[in-house]
Amino acid sequence: MDHAPTRAARRPARRGGGFARACRYLYRIPLLSLHVLLLLPPTLLCLSPPLGRLRWGPETLGERAVRAWSAGLMWIFGFRLRRFGTPLRGPVLFVANHVSWVDIEALHSQRMMGFVAKREIAGWPLVGWLAAQGQTIFHQRGSTDSLNGVIEVMRERLRGGRSVGVFPEGRTRGGEAVGPFHARIFQAAVETQVPVQPVALRYGRHGEAQTVVAFGPRESFAANFVRLLGEPARLAEVHFLEAIPAGDLDGRRRIAELSRERIVAAMEQR
């Protein structure tokens, strides 16, 4: 596998200046507060039974509420969403490159799915609590027992008709490369015979802001959260790529390789 940086990540975008950043904080902090205090309670109400199960077109009321709330959060942070391709309906294993915590909100703005995420996220202010409400499956990295449990929960959800989102790299990489995909996380899709749909996430024009959005060296979640809140407005592209039927290929490793190849190819597009 080629682990070299993609062309989209080689040109870091220029960060905003001090005065402009201060001005953005002046209006984004109140907007964020209103978004959490006023819009989060009705969003959670829409997720709770029986409202959460009411059908609204091809989605439930709860799914629509999550998409709307996530899209609003992305807008407050200055991300201007553009979707390419169409997310599959029904139970799907969505797999994406991993840049930052923002990835979850970008994907949730387009399609409801329960994510597999590191257990540390559960302790992050606001985002950790929201992740738990959004059907997140928490995984203790480095623990075989934890991974076995995660795969079992994934199987149950996929068989039950729900979708799951995973970041097969296992961690963020500073936005400079798409790392190797761990094949074992694809096992649930192989066993349940649900399709795998790769998703490429690009920030900035042609992905030039990947390294800006990503966690910096030793940057905490709180520091990244506050920094991104002051960043200039920029594109956030969500590319839903050609799906891979789980039964068409020889096992999870080949599905992992093909998923990565499609994401890397999308990241390289100009």
Secondary structure, 3 states (H helix, E strand, C coil): CCCCCCHHHCCCCCCCCHHHHHHHHHHHHHHHHHHHHHHHHHHHHHHCCCHHHCEECCEEHHHHHHHHHHHHHHHHCCEEEEEECCCCCCCCEEEECCCCCHHHHHHHCCCCCEEEEEHHHHHCCCHHHHHHHCCCEEECCCCHHHHHHHHHHHHHHHHCCCCEEECCCCCCCCCCCCCCCCHHHHHHHHHHCCCEEEEEEEECHHHCCHHHHCCCCCCCHHHHHHHHHCCCCEEEEEEECCCECHHHCCHHHHHHHHHHHHHHHHHHCC
